[in-house]
Amino acid sequence: MQRFRNDRWFIKRYQLADLYCQQDQIEQRCILMRSCSNSIESIPQIDFIFENSNELVIRQHYIEKDNSATFSSYQRLAKDLDLMHKAGLVHGDLHPRNLIISHGRCYIIDFEPCYIQQRYNIRARMSSKFTWSELDRKENKLTSLTDKVGFYKVVSLFHGSDEPALTLDFEKQLKDLNCQNILEIIGNYNSFNPKMD
C-alpha cells in the first residue's frame, strides 16, 4: 500500500493481489463507503477508482485535526455510526487513531477495506486488538458489534477511564444496543455498571 497526501485529499493505493476479496466485492464495499460519505456527516468524502486493472485507489477528503472534542461530538458520532450500520457499512477498526477531531466534530477515517487485506498469504483481519469484538473474533466474522466495542472503548477513554477490558457477557449486551444507547450507558454509570475483567 502507498499513501499520499495533499491539501485536499488523502490517497491510498492498493495492489488488488494483496487484498483478500475479489474485485466485485471490493467495488461493492467502496460504492457503499462513497454513498455513506455523501449522506453521513461524520464520514469525510470518499471516492475510489480501479487503475490498470490491478490497483485500487481510494481518495478521502483530508481533514486537519484540532482535538476539540466534547461530549456532544460523541453524540453526533453515535448517531452517524447508527446510520452507517443501518446502511450496512461496518468500519471494523474504530479506535482513537481512526477518528479525527476537528471543529468539535468526530470524523471516521480509514474506510478502505481495512478487514479484507491479506497478510502472509492467510486471511487476516486488520482490526486492532483494541477494537475487535471477542464474539466476532470467535466466529471469524465482522459485524457492527466490533464497531460498538470500539465506540464504547473510545468514549470511555474520552471520559478519562482506563482502557476498559470488556467481558463476553457485556459484549452480548452491547450487541442488542445501538451506539446512541451505548453513549447513554457511558454517561450514566449509576443505572448500568458493566462487569469489567
CYANA upper distance limits for C-alpha pairs under 8 A (distance plus 0.5 A):
  1 MET  CA     12 LYS  CA      7.17
  1 MET  CA     13 ARG  CA      5.89
  1 MET  CA     14 TYR  CA      5.30
  1 MET  CA     15 GLN  CA      7.47
  2 GLN  CA     12 LYS  CA      6.04
  2 GLN  CA     13 ARG  CA      5.59
  2 GLN  CA     14 TYR  CA      7.43
  3 ARG  CA     10 PHE  CA      7.90
  3 ARG  CA     11 ILE  CA      6.19
  3 ARG  CA     12 LYS  CA      5.05
  3 ARG  CA     13 ARG  CA      7.08
  4 PHE  CA     10 PHE  CA      6.44
  4 PHE  CA     11 ILE  CA      5.50
  4 PHE  CA     12 LYS  CA      6.89
  5 ARG  CA      9 TRP  CA      6.31
  5 ARG  CA     10 PHE  CA      4.98
  5 ARG  CA     11 ILE  CA      6.50
  5 ARG  CA     62 TYR  CA      8.25
  6 ASN  CA     10 PHE  CA      7.12
  6 ASN  CA     62 TYR  CA      8.33
  7 ASP  CA     62 TYR  CA      7.40
  8 ARG  CA     61 HIS  CA      6.33
  8 ARG  CA     62 TYR  CA      5.69
  8 ARG  CA     63 ILE  CA      8.38
  9 TRP  CA     59 ARG  CA      6.71
  9 TRP  CA     60 GLN  CA      6.03
  9 TRP  CA     61 HIS  CA      5.05
  9 TRP  CA     62 TYR  CA      5.12
 10 PHE  CA     59 ARG  CA      6.27
 10 PHE  CA     60 GLN  CA      5.72
 10 PHE  CA     61 HIS  CA      6.67
 10 PHE  CA     62 TYR  CA      5.88
 11 ILE  CA     57 VAL  CA      7.49
 11 ILE  CA     58 ILE  CA      6.24
 11 ILE  CA     59 ARG  CA      5.00
 11 ILE  CA     60 GLN  CA      6.90
 12 LYS  CA     57 VAL  CA      6.27
 12 LYS  CA     58 ILE  CA      5.85
 12 LYS  CA     59 ARG  CA      7.08
 13 ARG  CA     55 GLU  CA      7.22
 13 ARG  CA     56 LEU  CA      6.22
 13 ARG  CA     57 VAL  CA      5.04
 13 ARG  CA     58 ILE  CA      7.03
 14 TYR  CA     18 ASP  CA      7.66
 14 TYR  CA     19 LEU  CA      8.29
 14 TYR  CA     55 GLU  CA      6.09
 14 TYR  CA     56 LEU  CA      5.57
 14 TYR  CA     57 VAL  CA      6.93
 15 GLN  CA     19 LEU  CA      7.69
 15 GLN  CA     54 ASN  CA      6.46
 15 GLN  CA     55 GLU  CA      5.11
 15 GLN  CA     56 LEU  CA      6.86
 16 LEU  CA     23 GLN  CA      7.81
 16 LEU  CA     54 ASN  CA      5.81
 16 LEU  CA     55 GLU  CA      5.85
 16 LEU  CA     56 LEU  CA      6.89
 17 ALA  CA     54 ASN  CA      7.76
 18 ASP  CA    117 GLN  CA      6.90
 18 ASP  CA    118 GLN  CA      6.34
 19 LEU  CA    116 ILE  CA      6.50
 19 LEU  CA    117 GLN  CA      4.97
 19 LEU  CA    118 GLN  CA      6.03
 20 TYR  CA    116 ILE  CA      5.68
 20 TYR  CA    117 GLN  CA      5.80
 20 TYR  CA    118 GLN  CA      5.95
 20 TYR  CA    123 ARG  CA      7.19
 21 CYS  CA     25 GLN  CA      6.56
 21 CYS  CA     26 ILE  CA      6.82
 21 CYS  CA    116 ILE  CA      6.69
 21 CYS  CA    117 GLN  CA      8.43
 22 GLN  CA     26 ILE  CA      6.84
 23 GLN  CA     27 GLU  CA      6.47
 24 ASP  CA     28 GLN  CA      6.69
 25 GLN  CA     29 ARG  CA      6.89
 26 ILE  CA     30 CYS  CA      6.66
 26 ILE  CA    113 PRO  CA      7.76
 27 GLU  CA     31 ILE  CA      6.58
 28 GLN  CA     32 LEU  CA      6.81
 29 ARG  CA     33 MET  CA      6.63
 29 ARG  CA     89 LEU  CA      8.33
 29 ARG  CA    113 PRO  CA      8.12
 30 CYS  CA     34 ARG  CA      6.60
 30 CYS  CA     47 ASP  CA      8.15
 30 CYS  CA     48 PHE  CA      7.31
 30 CYS  CA    112 GLU  CA      7.99
 31 ILE  CA     35 SER  CA      6.60
 32 LEU  CA     36 CYS  CA      6.60
 32 LEU  CA     89 LEU  CA      7.34
 33 MET  CA     37 SER  CA      6.61
 33 MET  CA     46 ILE  CA      7.34
 33 MET  CA     89 LEU  CA      7.68
 33 MET  CA    111 PHE  CA      7.54
 34 ARG  CA     38 ASN  CA      6.88
 34 ARG  CA     45 GLN  CA      7.55
 34 ARG  CA     46 ILE  CA      5.63
 34 ARG  CA     47 ASP  CA      6.21
 34 ARG  CA     48 PHE  CA      8.50
 35 SER  CA     39 SER  CA      7.13
 36 CYS  CA     40 ILE  CA      6.04
 36 CYS  CA     43 ILE  CA      7.67
 36 CYS  CA     84 MET  CA      7.16
 36 CYS  CA     87 ALA  CA      8.12
 37 SER  CA     41 GLU  CA      7.65
 37 SER  CA     42 SER  CA      8.38
 37 SER  CA     43 ILE  CA      5.43
 37 SER  CA     44 PRO  CA      6.28
 37 SER  CA     45 GLN  CA      5.48
 37 SER  CA     46 ILE  CA      6.45
 38 ASN  CA     45 GLN  CA      6.89
 40 ILE  CA     80 ASP  CA      6.59
 40 ILE  CA     83 LEU  CA      7.89
 40 ILE  CA     84 MET  CA      7.89
 41 GLU  CA     80 ASP  CA      7.61
 41 GLU  CA    107 TYR  CA      8.40
 42 SER  CA     76 ARG  CA      8.31
 42 SER  CA     77 LEU  CA      6.83
 42 SER  CA     80 ASP  CA      6.76
 42 SER  CA    105 ARG  CA      7.90
 42 SER  CA    106 CYS  CA      6.64
 42 SER  CA    107 TYR  CA      5.02
 42 SER  CA    108 ILE  CA      6.50
 43 ILE  CA    107 TYR  CA      6.14
 43 ILE  CA    108 ILE  CA      5.89
 43 ILE  CA    109 ILE  CA      7.47
 44 PRO  CA     60 GLN  CA      6.95
 44 PRO  CA     61 HIS  CA      6.06
 44 PRO  CA     62 TYR  CA      8.19
 44 PRO  CA     63 ILE  CA      8.32
 44 PRO  CA    107 TYR  CA      7.16
 44 PRO  CA    108 ILE  CA      7.76
 44 PRO  CA    109 ILE  CA      7.75
 45 GLN  CA     60 GLN  CA      6.19
 45 GLN  CA     61 HIS  CA      5.71
 46 ILE  CA     58 ILE  CA      7.70
 46 ILE  CA     59 ARG  CA      6.20
 46 ILE  CA     60 GLN  CA      4.91
 46 ILE  CA     61 HIS  CA      6.96
 47 ASP  CA     58 ILE  CA      6.43
 47 ASP  CA     59 ARG  CA      5.72
 47 ASP  CA     60 GLN  CA      6.98
 48 PHE  CA     56 LEU  CA      7.66
 48 PHE  CA     57 VAL  CA      5.99
 48 PHE  CA     58 ILE  CA      4.88
 48 PHE  CA     59 ARG  CA      6.41
 49 ILE  CA     56 LEU  CA      6.58
 49 ILE  CA     57 VAL  CA      5.88
 49 ILE  CA     58 ILE  CA      7.26
 50 PHE  CA     54 ASN  CA      7.72
 50 PHE  CA     55 GLU  CA      6.09
 50 PHE  CA     56 LEU  CA      5.19
 50 PHE  CA     57 VAL  CA      6.67
 51 GLU  CA     55 GLU  CA      5.61
 51 GLU  CA     56 LEU  CA      6.84
 51 GLU  CA     57 VAL  CA      7.64
 58 ILE  CA    112 GLU  CA      7.38
 63 ILE  CA    100 ILE  CA      7.99
 63 ILE  CA    102 SER  CA      7.83
 64 GLU  CA    100 ILE  CA      8.36
 64 GLU  CA    102 SER  CA      7.11
 65 LYS  CA    100 ILE  CA      6.16
 65 LYS  CA    101 ILE  CA      5.82
 65 LYS  CA    102 SER  CA      5.28
 66 ASP  CA    101 ILE  CA      6.50
 66 ASP  CA    102 SER  CA      5.60
 66 ASP  CA    103 HIS  CA      7.39
 67 ASN  CA    100 ILE  CA      7.95
 67 ASN  CA    101 ILE  CA      5.29
 67 ASN  CA    102 SER  CA      6.65
 67 ASN  CA    103 HIS  CA      8.48
 67 ASN  CA    104 GLY  CA      8.29
 68 SER  CA    101 ILE  CA      6.58
 68 SER  CA    102 SER  CA      6.70
 68 SER  CA    103 HIS  CA      6.55
 68 SER  CA    104 GLY  CA      5.56
 68 SER  CA    105 ARG  CA      8.19
 69 ALA  CA     73 SER  CA      6.16
 69 ALA  CA     74 TYR  CA      8.21
 69 ALA  CA    101 ILE  CA      6.50
 69 ALA  CA    102 SER  CA      8.11
 69 ALA  CA    103 HIS  CA      8.35
 69 ALA  CA    104 GLY  CA      5.51
 69 ALA  CA    105 ARG  CA      7.03
 69 ALA  CA    106 CYS  CA      7.64
 70 THR  CA     74 TYR  CA      7.50
 70 THR  CA    104 GLY  CA      6.98
 71 PHE  CA     75 GLN  CA      6.93
 72 SER  CA     76 ARG  CA      6.81
 73 SER  CA     77 LEU  CA      6.79
 73 SER  CA    104 GLY  CA      6.27
 73 SER  CA    105 ARG  CA      5.47
 73 SER  CA    106 CYS  CA      6.39
 74 TYR  CA     78 ALA  CA      6.47
 74 TYR  CA    105 ARG  CA      8.36
 74 TYR  CA    106 CYS  CA      7.39
 74 TYR  CA    155 VAL  CA      7.72
 74 TYR  CA    183 LEU  CA      8.37
 75 GLN  CA     79 LYS  CA      6.89
 75 GLN  CA    180 GLN  CA      7.43
 75 GLN  CA    183 LEU  CA      7.68
 76 ARG  CA     80 ASP  CA      6.71
 76 ARG  CA    105 ARG  CA      8.08
 76 ARG  CA    106 CYS  CA      8.32
 77 LEU  CA     81 LEU  CA      6.54
 77 LEU  CA    105 ARG  CA      8.28
 77 LEU  CA    106 CYS  CA      6.62
 77 LEU  CA    107 TYR  CA      8.20
 78 ALA  CA     82 ASP  CA      6.75
 78 ALA  CA    179 CYS  CA      5.38
 78 ALA  CA    180 GLN  CA      5.60
 78 ALA  CA    183 LEU  CA      7.71
 79 LYS  CA     83 LEU  CA      6.90
 79 LYS  CA    179 CYS  CA      7.45
 79 LYS  CA    180 GLN  CA      6.56
 80 ASP  CA     84 MET  CA      6.59
 81 LEU  CA     85 HIS  CA      6.63
 81 LEU  CA    179 CYS  CA      7.26
 82 ASP  CA     86 LYS  CA      6.60
 82 ASP  CA    178 ASN  CA      6.76
 82 ASP  CA    179 CYS  CA      6.59
 82 ASP  CA    180 GLN  CA      8.00
 83 LEU  CA     87 ALA  CA      6.77
 84 MET  CA     88 GLY  CA      7.01
 84 MET  CA     89 LEU  CA      5.99
 84 MET  CA     90 VAL  CA      7.72
 85 HIS  CA     89 LEU  CA      5.73
 85 HIS  CA     90 VAL  CA      6.57
 85 HIS  CA    144 SER  CA      6.91
 90 VAL  CA    142 LEU  CA      8.28
 90 VAL  CA    143 THR  CA      6.98
 90 VAL  CA    144 SER  CA      6.06
 90 VAL  CA    147 ASP  CA      7.34
 91 HIS  CA    111 PHE  CA      6.68
 91 HIS  CA    114 CYS  CA      8.19
 91 HIS  CA    144 SER  CA      8.44
 91 HIS  CA    147 ASP  CA      6.98
 92 GLY  CA    114 CYS  CA      7.38
 92 GLY  CA    115 TYR  CA      7.05
 92 GLY  CA    127 SER  CA      6.57
 92 GLY  CA    131 THR  CA      8.33
 92 GLY  CA    132 TRP  CA      7.79
 92 GLY  CA    142 LEU  CA      7.26
 92 GLY  CA    143 THR  CA      8.16
 92 GLY  CA    144 SER  CA      8.21
 92 GLY  CA    146 THR  CA      6.58
 92 GLY  CA    147 ASP  CA      6.36
 93 ASP  CA     98 ASN  CA      7.93
 93 ASP  CA    114 CYS  CA      7.57
 93 ASP  CA    115 TYR  CA      8.45
 93 ASP  CA    126 MET  CA      8.03
 93 ASP  CA    127 SER  CA      5.23
 93 ASP  CA    128 SER  CA      6.94
 93 ASP  CA    131 THR  CA      6.63
 93 ASP  CA    132 TRP  CA      7.65
 93 ASP  CA    146 THR  CA      8.18
 93 ASP  CA    147 ASP  CA      7.50
 93 ASP  CA    150 GLY  CA      7.81
 94 LEU  CA     98 ASN  CA      6.53
 94 LEU  CA     99 LEU  CA      7.99
 94 LEU  CA    108 ILE  CA      8.39
 94 LEU  CA    131 THR  CA      6.71
 94 LEU  CA    147 ASP  CA      6.34
 94 LEU  CA    150 GLY  CA      5.52
 94 LEU  CA    151 PHE  CA      7.11
 95 HIS  CA     99 LEU  CA      7.29
 95 HIS  CA    130 PHE  CA      7.44
 95 HIS  CA    131 THR  CA      6.95
 95 HIS  CA    150 GLY  CA      6.29
 95 HIS  CA    151 PHE  CA      7.90
 95 HIS  CA    153 LYS  CA      8.37
 95 HIS  CA    154 VAL  CA      6.67
 96 PRO  CA    100 ILE  CA      8.46
 96 PRO  CA    154 VAL  CA      6.73
 98 ASN  CA    108 ILE  CA      6.46
 98 ASN  CA    109 ILE  CA      5.67
 98 ASN  CA    110 ASP  CA      6.72
 99 LEU  CA    106 CYS  CA      6.68
 99 LEU  CA    107 TYR  CA      5.95
 99 LEU  CA    108 ILE  CA      5.30
 99 LEU  CA    109 ILE  CA      6.52
100 ILE  CA    106 CYS  CA      6.17
100 ILE  CA    107 TYR  CA      5.52
100 ILE  CA    108 ILE  CA      7.03
100 ILE  CA    109 ILE  CA      7.68
101 ILE  CA    105 ARG  CA      6.08
101 ILE  CA    106 CYS  CA      5.12
101 ILE  CA    107 TYR  CA      6.76
102 SER  CA    106 CYS  CA      7.11
102 SER  CA    107 TYR  CA      8.12
110 ASP  CA    114 CYS  CA      7.74
113 PRO  CA    117 GLN  CA      7.46
114 CYS  CA    125 ARG  CA      7.97
114 CYS  CA    126 MET  CA      6.25
114 CYS  CA    127 SER  CA      7.55
115 TYR  CA    124 ALA  CA      7.88
115 TYR  CA    125 ARG  CA      5.05
115 TYR  CA    126 MET  CA      5.46
115 TYR  CA    127 SER  CA      6.89
116 ILE  CA    123 ARG  CA      8.09
116 ILE  CA    124 ALA  CA      7.81
116 ILE  CA    125 ARG  CA      6.81
116 ILE  CA    126 MET  CA      7.95
117 GLN  CA    123 ARG  CA      7.76
117 GLN  CA    124 ALA  CA      7.17
117 GLN  CA    125 ARG  CA      7.37
117 GLN  CA    126 MET  CA      7.38
118 GLN  CA    122 ILE  CA      6.40
118 GLN  CA    123 ARG  CA      5.83
118 GLN  CA    124 ALA  CA      6.25
118 GLN  CA    125 ARG  CA      8.42
119 ARG  CA    123 ARG  CA      7.25
119 ARG  CA    124 ALA  CA      6.51
127 SER  CA    131 THR  CA      7.18
127 SER  CA    132 TRP  CA      6.42
128 SER  CA    132 TRP  CA      6.85
130 PHE  CA    150 GLY  CA      7.53
131 THR  CA    146 THR  CA      6.70
131 THR  CA    147 ASP  CA      7.66
131 THR  CA    149 VAL  CA      6.47
131 THR  CA    150 GLY  CA      4.92
131 THR  CA    153 LYS  CA      8.19
132 TRP  CA    136 ASP  CA      7.62
132 TRP  CA    137 ARG  CA      7.30
132 TRP  CA    146 THR  CA      5.56
132 TRP  CA    147 ASP  CA      8.30
132 TRP  CA    149 VAL  CA      7.69
132 TRP  CA    150 GLY  CA      7.74
133 SER  CA    137 ARG  CA      6.59
133 SER  CA    145 LEU  CA      6.93
133 SER  CA    146 THR  CA      5.13
133 SER  CA    149 VAL  CA      6.65
133 SER  CA    171 GLU  CA      7.93
134 GLU  CA    138 LYS  CA      6.53
134 GLU  CA    168 LEU  CA      7.41
134 GLU  CA    171 GLU  CA      8.40
135 LEU  CA    139 GLU  CA      6.87
135 LEU  CA    168 LEU  CA      7.52
135 LEU  CA    171 GLU  CA      7.88
135 LEU  CA    172 LYS  CA      8.48
136 ASP  CA    140 ASN  CA      6.31
136 ASP  CA    141 LYS  CA      5.71
136 ASP  CA    142 LEU  CA      6.14
136 ASP  CA    143 THR  CA      7.30
136 ASP  CA    145 LEU  CA      7.92
136 ASP  CA    146 THR  CA      7.40
137 ARG  CA    141 LYS  CA      6.93
137 ARG  CA    142 LEU  CA      8.17
142 LEU  CA    146 THR  CA      7.13
143 THR  CA    147 ASP  CA      8.03
144 SER  CA    148 LYS  CA      6.74
145 LEU  CA    149 VAL  CA      6.62
145 LEU  CA    171 GLU  CA      8.33
145 LEU  CA    174 LEU  CA      7.63
145 LEU  CA    175 LYS  CA      6.07
146 THR  CA    150 GLY  CA      6.75
147 ASP  CA    151 PHE  CA      6.49
148 LYS  CA    152 TYR  CA      6.53
148 LYS  CA    174 LEU  CA      7.49
148 LYS  CA    175 LYS  CA      8.27
148 LYS  CA    178 ASN  CA      8.09
148 LYS  CA    179 CYS  CA      6.76
148 LYS  CA    182 ILE  CA      8.35
149 VAL  CA    153 LYS  CA      6.74
149 VAL  CA    171 GLU  CA      7.85
149 VAL  CA    174 LEU  CA      8.06
150 GLY  CA    154 VAL  CA      6.58
151 PHE  CA    155 VAL  CA      6.60
151 PHE  CA    179 CYS  CA      7.89
152 TYR  CA    156 SER  CA      6.48
152 TYR  CA    182 ILE  CA      7.23
152 TYR  CA    183 LEU  CA      7.96
152 TYR  CA    186 ILE  CA      8.22
153 LYS  CA    157 LEU  CA      6.62
153 LYS  CA    163 GLU  CA      7.06
153 LYS  CA    164 PRO  CA      6.78
154 VAL  CA    158 PHE  CA      6.77
155 VAL  CA    159 HIS  CA      6.80
155 VAL  CA    183 LEU  CA      8.18
155 VAL  CA    186 ILE  CA      8.20
156 SER  CA    160 GLY  CA      7.21
156 SER  CA    161 SER  CA      6.16
156 SER  CA    162 ASP  CA      8.24
156 SER  CA    163 GLU  CA      7.83
156 SER  CA    164 PRO  CA      7.87
156 SER  CA    186 ILE  CA      7.29
157 LEU  CA    161 SER  CA      5.57
157 LEU  CA    162 ASP  CA      6.76
157 LEU  CA    163 GLU  CA      6.59
164 PRO  CA    196 MET  CA      7.55
165 ALA  CA    196 MET  CA      6.48
165 ALA  CA    197 ASP  CA      6.25
166 LEU  CA    170 PHE  CA      6.79
166 LEU  CA    171 GLU  CA      7.25
166 LEU  CA    195 LYS  CA      7.99
166 LEU  CA    196 MET  CA      6.08
166 LEU  CA    197 ASP  CA      6.94
167 THR  CA    171 GLU  CA      6.84
167 THR  CA    195 LYS  CA      7.35
167 THR  CA    196 MET  CA      6.63
167 THR  CA    197 ASP  CA      6.68
168 LEU  CA    172 LYS  CA      6.73
169 ASP  CA    173 GLN  CA      7.10
170 PHE  CA    174 LEU  CA      6.86
170 PHE  CA    194 PRO  CA      6.89
170 PHE  CA    195 LYS  CA      7.29
171 GLU  CA    175 LYS  CA      6.73
172 LYS  CA    176 ASP  CA      7.82
173 GLN  CA    177 LEU  CA      7.60
174 LEU  CA    178 ASN  CA      8.20
174 LEU  CA    182 ILE  CA      7.76
177 LEU  CA    181 ASN  CA      6.38
177 LEU  CA    182 ILE  CA      7.11
178 ASN  CA    182 ILE  CA      6.90
179 CYS  CA    183 LEU  CA      6.69
180 GLN  CA    184 GLU  CA      6.97
181 ASN  CA    185 ILE  CA      6.90
182 ILE  CA    186 ILE  CA      6.87
183 LEU  CA    187 GLY  CA      6.67
184 GLU  CA    188 ASN  CA      6.62
185 ILE  CA    189 TYR  CA      6.68
185 ILE  CA    191 SER  CA      8.14
185 ILE  CA    192 PHE  CA      6.64
188 ASN  CA    192 PHE  CA      7.31
189 TYR  CA    193 ASN  CA      5.82
